[in-house]
Amino acid sequence: MTQDCLFCKIANQLIPADIVFEDEQVIAFRDISPQAPVHQIVIPRRHITTINDVTTEDRALLGHMLFTATRLAAEQNLSEPGYRLIMNCNQDGGQTVFHIHMHLLGGRQLTHLG
């Protein structure tokens, strides 16, 4: 745990969050400033600052994050209409909390990128 990391504090239940899923590797919670009707965040319990910092040993963890997000999407009936998964990296990539995380967005038509 990094002492000043917001997501480490959520993962360690030091600050409250609206948790929708947790296991020994990841925790998922509702975003406090949702950009869609469904906006959840999946984080690893272990602190990794950016996706640039992942190593080959993190492959299974990243796969588990993806699997968790798709399972949450299915539980909310988003699989067929569709949803978006996003990971931002560093300031220019839009990362504001420096603990890797995946956004799950859905529940409405999302605008096309690019």
DSSP file (Angstrom, degrees, kcal/mol; ACC not computed):
  #  RESIDUE AA STRUCTURE BP1 BP2  ACC     N-H-->O    O-->H-N    N-H-->O    O-->H-N    TCO  KAPPA ALPHA  PHI   PSI    X-CA   Y-CA   Z-CA
    1    1 A M              0   0    0      0, 0.0     2,-0.5     0, 0.0    45,-0.1   0.000 360.0 360.0 360.0 136.5    0.0    0.0    0.0
    2    2 A T    >   -     0   0    0      1,-0.1     3,-1.8     3,-0.1     6,-0.2  -0.887 360.0-135.1 -96.6 126.5    1.1    3.5   -0.8
    3    3 A Q  T 3  S+     0   0    0     -2,-0.5    -1,-0.1     1,-0.3     6,-0.0   0.801  99.5  38.4 -55.2 -39.0    0.2    5.8    2.0
    4    4 A D  T 3  S+     0   0    0     -3,-0.0     2,-0.6     4,-0.0    -1,-0.3   0.306  87.1 116.3 -98.7  10.6   -1.2    8.7    0.0
    5    5 A C    <>  -     0   0    0     -3,-1.8     4,-2.0     1,-0.2     5,-0.2  -0.701  53.1-155.2 -86.3 119.9   -2.9    6.6   -2.7
    6    6 A L  H  > S+     0   0    0     -2,-0.6     4,-1.9     1,-0.2    -1,-0.2   0.905  95.3  47.9 -56.7 -46.0   -6.7    7.0   -2.8
    7    7 A F  H  > S+     0   0    0      1,-0.2     4,-2.7     2,-0.2    -1,-0.2   0.828 108.0  54.6 -72.1 -30.5   -7.3    3.6   -4.4
    8    8 A C  H  > S+     0   0    0      2,-0.2     4,-1.8     1,-0.2    -1,-0.2   0.907 108.5  50.6 -63.2 -40.2   -5.0    1.8   -1.9
    9    9 A K  H  <>S+     0   0    0     -4,-2.0     5,-3.3     2,-0.2     6,-1.0   0.885 111.8  46.8 -65.8 -38.2   -7.1    3.4    0.9
   10   10 A I  H ><5S+     0   0    0     -4,-1.9     3,-1.8     3,-0.2    -2,-0.2   0.939 111.3  51.5 -65.9 -46.5  -10.3    2.1   -0.7
   11   11 A A  H 3<5S+     0   0    0     -4,-2.7    -2,-0.2     1,-0.3    -1,-0.2   0.818 113.5  44.7 -60.8 -31.3   -8.8   -1.4   -1.3
   12   12 A N  T 3<5S-     0   0    0     -4,-1.8    -1,-0.3    -5,-0.2    -2,-0.2   0.249 114.0-118.5 -97.4  12.0   -7.8   -1.5    2.4
   13   13 A Q  T < 5S+     0   0    0     -3,-1.8    -3,-0.2     2,-0.2    -2,-0.1   0.812  75.6 129.9  55.7  36.3  -11.2   -0.2    3.5
   14   14 A L  S   <S+     0   0    0     -5,-3.3    -4,-0.2     1,-0.2    -1,-0.1   0.679  76.4  28.5 -88.9 -20.8   -9.6    2.9    5.1
   15   15 A I  S    S-     0   0    0     -6,-1.0    -1,-0.2    -9,-0.1    -2,-0.2  -0.982  97.3-102.2-133.9 149.0  -12.1    5.2    3.3
   16   16 A P        +     0   0    0      0, 0.0     2,-0.3     0, 0.0    -6,-0.1  -0.317  39.8 169.1 -74.1 152.1  -15.6    4.2    2.2
   17   17 A A        -     0   0    0     -7,-0.1     2,-1.6    -2,-0.0    14,-0.1  -0.968  45.9-105.7-151.8 157.0  -16.6    3.3   -1.4
   18   18 A D        -     0   0    0     12,-0.4    12,-2.2    -2,-0.3     2,-0.2  -0.659  48.3-160.5 -86.1  84.2  -19.7    1.7   -2.9
   19   19 A I  E     +A   29   0A   0     -2,-1.6    10,-0.3    10,-0.2     3,-0.1  -0.478  24.9 174.2 -75.8 131.9  -18.1   -1.7   -3.5
   20   20 A V  E     +     0   0A   0      8,-2.6     2,-0.3     1,-0.4     9,-0.2   0.575  69.3   5.5-109.9 -17.6  -19.8   -4.0   -6.1
   21   21 A F  E     +A   28   0A   0      7,-1.6     7,-3.2     2,-0.0    -1,-0.4  -0.963  59.8 170.7-162.8 146.0  -17.3   -6.8   -6.1
   22   22 A E  E     +A   27   0A   0     -2,-0.3     2,-0.2     5,-0.2     5,-0.2  -0.956   5.2 157.6-157.5 146.3  -14.1   -7.9   -4.3
   23   23 A D        -     0   0    0      3,-2.4    -2,-0.0    -2,-0.3     0, 0.0  -0.754  62.1 -71.5-144.6-165.1  -11.9  -10.9   -4.1
   24   24 A E  S    S+     0   0    0     -2,-0.2     3,-0.1     1,-0.2    21,-0.1   0.699 128.7  33.1 -71.3 -17.4   -8.3  -11.5   -3.0
   25   25 A Q  S    S+     0   0    0      1,-0.2    20,-2.9    20,-0.1    21,-0.5   0.789 120.7  20.6-106.3 -36.1   -6.9   -9.8   -6.1
   26   26 A V  E     - B   0  44A   0     18,-0.3    -3,-2.4    19,-0.1     2,-0.3  -0.858  50.7-155.7-135.7 164.4   -9.2   -7.0   -7.1
   27   27 A I  E     -AB  22  43A   0     16,-2.2    16,-2.7    -2,-0.3     2,-0.4  -0.992  11.0-161.0-138.7 141.9  -11.9   -4.7   -5.9
   28   28 A A  E     +AB  21  42A   0     -7,-3.2    -8,-2.6    -2,-0.3    -7,-1.6  -0.974  15.9 166.3-127.1 140.8  -14.6   -2.9   -7.9
   29   29 A F  E     -AB  19  41A   0     12,-2.0    12,-3.1    -2,-0.4   -10,-0.2  -0.964  40.1 -89.3-149.1 161.3  -16.7    0.1   -6.9
   30   30 A R  E     - B   0  40A   0    -12,-2.2   -12,-0.4    -2,-0.3    10,-0.3  -0.527  46.3-112.4 -74.8 138.9  -19.0    2.7   -8.3
   31   31 A D        -     0   0    0      8,-3.0     8,-0.1    -2,-0.2    -1,-0.1  -0.474  15.3-139.2 -68.8 139.9  -17.3    5.9   -9.6
   32   32 A I  S    S+     0   0    0      1,-0.3    -1,-0.1    -2,-0.2    -2,-0.0   0.634 101.8  38.8 -77.3 -12.8  -18.2    8.9   -7.4
   33   33 A S  S    S-     0   0    0      6,-0.1    -1,-0.3     0, 0.0    -2,-0.0  -0.583  90.6-159.6-132.5  71.1  -18.5   11.1  -10.6
   34   34 A P        -     0   0    0      0, 0.0     5,-0.1     0, 0.0    71,-0.0  -0.197  19.2-167.3 -63.9 140.4  -20.1    8.8  -13.1
   35   35 A Q  S    S+     0   0    0      1,-0.1     4,-0.1     3,-0.1    70,-0.1   0.352  78.7  21.2-101.9   1.1  -19.8    9.5  -16.8
   36   36 A A  S    S-     0   0    0      1,-0.1    71,-0.1    74,-0.0    -1,-0.1  -0.951  95.1 -92.1-157.0 165.0  -22.6    6.9  -17.7
   37   37 A P  S    S+     0   0    0      0, 0.0     2,-0.6     0, 0.0    70,-0.2   0.873 123.5  39.0 -54.4 -37.3  -25.5    5.2  -16.0
   38   38 A V  E    S+ C   0 106A   0     68,-2.6    68,-2.0    70,-0.0     2,-0.3  -0.972  72.0 155.7-111.5 119.2  -23.0    2.4  -15.2
   39   39 A H  E     + C   0 105A   0     -2,-0.6    -8,-3.0    66,-0.2     2,-0.3  -0.815  11.8 161.6-144.9 100.7  -19.6    3.6  -14.3
   40   40 A Q  E     -BC  30 104A   0     64,-2.2    64,-3.0    -2,-0.3     2,-0.4  -0.843  27.1-141.2-120.0 156.9  -17.5    1.3  -12.1
   41   41 A I  E     -BC  29 103A   0    -12,-3.1   -12,-2.0    -2,-0.3     2,-0.5  -0.969   6.7-159.3-122.2 131.3  -13.8    1.1  -11.4
   42   42 A V  E     +BC  28 102A   0     60,-2.7    60,-2.4    -2,-0.4   -14,-0.2  -0.948  19.4 174.1-110.1 124.9  -11.8   -2.2  -11.1
   43   43 A I  E     -B   27   0A   0    -16,-2.7   -16,-2.2    -2,-0.5     2,-0.3  -0.930  32.3-116.6-127.7 151.6   -8.5   -1.9   -9.3
   44   44 A P  E     -B   26   0A   0      0, 0.0   -18,-0.3     0, 0.0     4,-0.1  -0.622  22.2-131.5 -78.0 148.9   -5.9   -4.4   -8.2
   45   45 A R  S    S+     0   0    0    -20,-2.9     2,-0.3    -2,-0.3   -19,-0.1   0.849  92.1  76.3 -66.7 -32.6   -5.5   -4.6   -4.4
   46   46 A R  S    S-     0   0    0    -21,-0.5     2,-0.4     1,-0.1   -21,-0.0  -0.625  94.7-111.9 -81.3 135.8   -1.7   -4.3   -5.0
   47   47 A H        +     0   0    0     -2,-0.3     2,-0.4    52,-0.1    -2,-0.1  -0.537  41.4 165.9 -72.7 123.9   -0.4   -0.9   -5.8
   48   48 A I        -     0   0    0     -2,-0.4    52,-3.2    -4,-0.1     6,-0.1  -0.977  26.2-149.6-132.0 123.4    0.9   -0.5   -9.4
   49   49 A T        -     0   0    0     -2,-0.4     2,-0.3    50,-0.3    -1,-0.1   0.943  68.9  -8.3 -65.7 -54.6    1.3    3.2  -10.3
   50   50 A T    >   -     0   0    0     48,-0.1     3,-1.8    49,-0.1     4,-0.2  -0.891  70.0-104.5-137.1 167.3    0.7    3.2  -14.1
   51   51 A I  G >  S+     0   0    0     37,-0.3     3,-1.0    -2,-0.3    38,-0.1   0.712 118.3  68.8 -67.9 -16.9    0.2    0.5  -16.7
   52   52 A N  G 3  S+     0   0    0      1,-0.2    -1,-0.3     0, 0.0    37,-0.0   0.712  94.9  58.0 -67.2 -19.0    3.8    1.4  -17.8
   53   53 A D  G <  S+     0   0    0     -3,-1.8    -1,-0.2     2,-0.0    -2,-0.2   0.434  79.4 112.1 -93.5  -0.6    4.9   -0.2  -14.5
   54   54 A V    <   -     0   0    0     -3,-1.0     2,-0.2    -4,-0.2    -6,-0.0  -0.402  49.3-161.1 -72.6 152.8    3.4   -3.7  -15.1
   55   55 A T    >   -     0   0    0     -2,-0.1     3,-2.0     1,-0.0     4,-0.2  -0.699  39.2 -90.7-123.3 176.3    5.7   -6.6  -15.6
   56   56 A T  G >  S+     0   0    0      1,-0.3     3,-1.3    -2,-0.2     4,-0.3   0.813 124.9  63.7 -60.0 -28.2    5.4  -10.1  -17.0
   57   57 A E  G 3  S+     0   0    0      1,-0.2     4,-0.3     2,-0.1     3,-0.3   0.670  95.8  60.4 -68.8 -15.1    4.4  -11.2  -13.5
   58   58 A D  G <> S+     0   0    0     -3,-2.0     4,-2.6     1,-0.2    -1,-0.2   0.430  73.9  98.1 -91.8   0.5    1.3   -9.0  -13.7
   59   59 A R  H <> S+     0   0    0     -3,-1.3     4,-2.3     1,-0.2     5,-0.2   0.916  84.7  46.2 -56.5 -46.8   -0.2  -10.7  -16.8
   60   60 A A  H  > S+     0   0    0     -3,-0.3     4,-2.3    -4,-0.3    -1,-0.2   0.896 112.1  51.7 -64.6 -39.3   -2.6  -12.9  -14.7
   61   61 A L  H  > S+     0   0    0     -4,-0.3     4,-2.2     2,-0.2    -2,-0.2   0.922 110.1  48.2 -63.5 -44.7   -3.6   -9.9  -12.6
   62   62 A L  H  X S+     0   0    0     -4,-2.6     4,-2.1     1,-0.2    -2,-0.2   0.898 111.7  50.4 -63.5 -39.9   -4.4   -7.8  -15.7
   63   63 A G  H  X S+     0   0    0     -4,-2.3     4,-2.8    -5,-0.2    -1,-0.2   0.885 109.1  51.8 -63.0 -38.6   -6.4  -10.7  -17.1
   64   64 A H  H  X S+     0   0    0     -4,-2.3     4,-2.6     2,-0.2    -2,-0.2   0.877 107.3  52.4 -66.9 -37.4   -8.3  -11.0  -13.9
   65   65 A M  H  X S+     0   0    0     -4,-2.2     4,-2.3     2,-0.2    -2,-0.2   0.937 112.4  45.7 -60.9 -45.9   -9.1   -7.3  -14.0
   66   66 A L  H  X S+     0   0    0     -4,-2.1     4,-2.4     2,-0.2    -2,-0.2   0.924 113.0  49.5 -63.7 -45.7  -10.5   -7.7  -17.5
   67   67 A F  H  X S+     0   0    0     -4,-2.8     4,-2.1     1,-0.2    -1,-0.2   0.906 111.0  50.4 -59.9 -42.6  -12.4  -10.9  -16.6
   68   68 A T  H  X S+     0   0    0     -4,-2.6     4,-2.5     1,-0.2    -2,-0.2   0.923 110.1  49.5 -62.4 -45.2  -13.9   -9.1  -13.5
   69   69 A A  H  X S+     0   0    0     -4,-2.3     4,-2.3     1,-0.2    -2,-0.2   0.907 111.6  48.0 -62.7 -42.2  -15.0   -6.1  -15.6
   70   70 A T  H  X S+     0   0    0     -4,-2.4     4,-2.2     2,-0.2    -1,-0.2   0.866 111.4  51.2 -68.6 -33.9  -16.7   -8.3  -18.2
   71   71 A R  H  X S+     0   0    0     -4,-2.1     4,-2.3    -5,-0.2    -2,-0.2   0.911 110.2  48.8 -66.9 -42.1  -18.5  -10.3  -15.5
   72   72 A L  H  X S+     0   0    0     -4,-2.5     4,-1.1     2,-0.2    -2,-0.2   0.902 110.4  51.9 -63.1 -40.4  -19.7   -7.1  -13.9
   73   73 A A  H ><>S+     0   0    0     -4,-2.3     5,-2.6     1,-0.2     3,-0.6   0.925 110.2  48.4 -61.2 -44.7  -21.0   -5.9  -17.3
   74   74 A A  H ><5S+     0   0    0     -4,-2.2     3,-1.8     1,-0.2    -2,-0.2   0.899 106.5  56.1 -63.1 -41.3  -22.8   -9.2  -17.9
   75   75 A E  H 3<5S+     0   0    0     -4,-2.3    -1,-0.2     1,-0.3    -2,-0.2   0.754 109.4  47.7 -62.3 -23.8  -24.4   -9.0  -14.4
   76   76 A Q  T <<5S-     0   0    0     -4,-1.1    -1,-0.3    -3,-0.6    -2,-0.2   0.146 117.9-111.6-104.3  18.0  -25.8   -5.6  -15.4
   77   77 A N  T < 5S+     0   0    0     -3,-1.8    -3,-0.2     1,-0.1    -2,-0.1   0.840  81.9 124.7  57.3  38.2  -27.1   -6.8  -18.8
   78   78 A L     >< +     0   0    0     -5,-2.6     4,-2.5    -6,-0.1    -4,-0.2   0.548  43.0  88.7 -99.3 -10.5  -24.6   -4.7  -20.7
   79   79 A S  T  4 S+     0   0    0     -6,-0.4     4,-0.2     1,-0.2    -1,-0.1   0.927  94.4  35.5 -58.1 -51.1  -23.1   -7.5  -22.7
   80   80 A E  T  4 S+     0   0    0      1,-0.2    -1,-0.2     2,-0.1    -2,-0.1   0.936 122.6  41.4 -74.6 -46.9  -25.5   -7.4  -25.7
   81   81 A P  T  4 S-     0   0    0      0, 0.0    -2,-0.2     0, 0.0    -1,-0.2   0.863 116.2-122.2 -69.6 -30.2  -26.1   -3.6  -25.9
   82   82 A G     <  -     0   0    0     -4,-2.5    25,-0.6    -9,-0.1     2,-0.3  -0.244  28.7-151.7 112.7 162.6  -22.4   -3.0  -25.3
   83   83 A Y  E     -D  106   0A   0     -4,-0.2     2,-0.4    23,-0.1    23,-0.2  -0.924  16.5-116.9-157.8 174.3  -20.0   -1.2  -22.9
   84   84 A R  E     -D  105   0A   0     21,-2.7    21,-2.7    -2,-0.3     2,-0.4  -0.978  12.4-160.8-128.1 138.9  -16.6    0.4  -22.8
   85   85 A L  E     -D  104   0A   0     -2,-0.4     2,-0.4    19,-0.2    19,-0.2  -0.978  18.3-177.4-116.1 132.2  -13.5   -0.6  -20.8
   86   86 A I  E     -D  103   0A   0     17,-1.9    17,-3.0    -2,-0.4     2,-0.4  -0.990  18.0-176.2-134.8 137.0  -10.8    2.1  -20.4
   87   87 A M        -     0   0    0     -2,-0.4     2,-0.3    15,-0.2    15,-0.1  -0.990  16.9-157.5-127.5 124.4   -7.4    2.3  -18.8
   88   88 A N        -     0   0    0     -2,-0.4     2,-0.4    13,-0.4   -37,-0.3  -0.711   1.6-154.1 -98.9 151.0   -5.7    5.7  -18.8
   89   89 A C     >  -     0   0    0     -2,-0.3     4,-0.7     1,-0.2     5,-0.1  -0.961  50.1 -32.0-134.1 118.4   -1.9    6.1  -18.5
   90   90 A N  T >4>S-     0   0    0     -2,-0.4     5,-2.4     3,-0.2     3,-0.6   0.177  91.4 -55.9  64.0 176.4   -0.2    9.2  -17.1
   91   91 A Q  G >45S+     0   0    0      1,-0.3     3,-1.7     2,-0.2    -1,-0.1   0.895 134.3  47.5 -58.7 -50.1   -1.3   12.8  -17.3
   92   92 A D  G 345S+     0   0    0      1,-0.3    -1,-0.3     2,-0.1    -2,-0.2   0.766 110.2  55.6 -66.2 -23.2   -1.6   13.1  -21.1
   93   93 A G  G <<5S-     0   0    0     -4,-0.7    -1,-0.3    -3,-0.6    -2,-0.2   0.464 123.2-104.8 -85.4  -2.3   -3.6    9.9  -21.1
   94   94 A G  T < 5 +     0   0    0     -3,-1.7     2,-0.4    -4,-0.4    -3,-0.2   0.555  65.6 153.8  93.6   8.8   -6.1   11.2  -18.6
   95   95 A Q      < +     0   0    0     -5,-2.4    -1,-0.3     1,-0.2     3,-0.1  -0.588   9.3 164.8 -74.8 126.4   -4.9    9.3  -15.5
   96   96 A T        +     0   0    0     -2,-0.4     2,-0.5     1,-0.3    -1,-0.2   0.635  66.1  52.4-114.2 -24.2   -5.8   11.2  -12.4
   97   97 A V  S    S-     0   0    0      2,-0.1     2,-1.8   -92,-0.0    -1,-0.3  -0.973  79.5-141.9-113.5 122.3   -5.3    8.6   -9.7
   98   98 A F  S    S+     0   0    0     -2,-0.5     2,-0.3    -3,-0.1   -48,-0.1  -0.467  73.6  90.6 -91.9  68.5   -1.9    6.9  -10.0
   99   99 A H  S    S-     0   0    0     -2,-1.8   -50,-0.3   -52,-0.1    -2,-0.1  -0.874  91.1-101.3-152.0 120.2   -2.9    3.3   -9.2
  100  100 A I        +     0   0    0    -52,-3.2     2,-0.3    -2,-0.3   -52,-0.1  -0.108  54.0 163.9 -53.8 144.4   -3.8    1.3  -12.2
  101  101 A H        -     0   0    0    -13,-0.3     2,-0.5   -58,-0.2   -13,-0.4  -0.988  31.8-136.1-159.2 155.0   -7.5    1.0  -12.7
  102  102 A M  E     -C   42   0A   0    -60,-2.4   -60,-2.7    -2,-0.3     2,-0.4  -0.969  16.8-144.1-119.2 128.2  -10.1    0.0  -15.4
  103  103 A H  E     -CD  41  86A   0    -17,-3.0   -17,-1.9    -2,-0.5     2,-0.5  -0.770   6.6-159.1 -89.5 133.9  -13.3    2.0  -16.0
  104  104 A L  E     +CD  40  85A   0    -64,-3.0   -64,-2.2    -2,-0.4     2,-0.4  -0.975  17.9 179.5-110.0 117.3  -16.4    0.0  -17.0
  105  105 A L  E     +CD  39  84A   0    -21,-2.7   -21,-2.7    -2,-0.5     2,-0.3  -0.957  18.2 113.5-122.0 136.9  -18.9    2.4  -18.7
  106  106 A G  E     +CD  38  83A   0    -68,-2.0   -68,-2.6    -2,-0.4   -23,-0.1  -0.978  19.5 101.1-175.7-173.9  -22.3    1.4  -20.1
  107  107 A G  S    S+     0   0    0    -25,-0.6     2,-0.3    -2,-0.3   -24,-0.1   0.437  91.4  43.9  95.6   0.9  -26.0    1.8  -19.8
  108  108 A R  S    S-     0   0    0    -26,-0.2     2,-0.4   -70,-0.1    -1,-0.2  -0.962 101.4 -72.8-160.5 167.2  -26.4    4.3  -22.7
  109  109 A Q        -     0   0    0     -2,-0.3     2,-0.3    -3,-0.1    -3,-0.1  -0.561  51.3-149.2 -67.2 122.5  -25.1    4.9  -26.2
  110  110 A L        -     0   0    0     -2,-0.4   -74,-0.0    -5,-0.1     2,-0.0  -0.729  19.0-107.1 -95.7 145.7  -21.5    6.0  -25.9
  111  111 A T        -     0   0    0     -2,-0.3     2,-0.1     1,-0.1    -1,-0.1  -0.343  38.8-101.9 -70.5 151.9  -19.9    8.3  -28.4
  112  112 A H        -     0   0    0      1,-0.1     2,-0.4     2,-0.0    -1,-0.1  -0.437  31.7-129.1 -72.4 145.7  -17.4    7.0  -30.9
  113  113 A L              0   0    0      1,-0.2    -1,-0.1    -2,-0.1     0, 0.0  -0.782 360.0 360.0 -95.3 140.0  -13.7    7.5  -30.3
  114  114 A G              0   0    0     -2,-0.4    -1,-0.2     0, 0.0    -2,-0.0   0.467 360.0 360.0  69.5 360.0  -11.5    9.0  -33.0
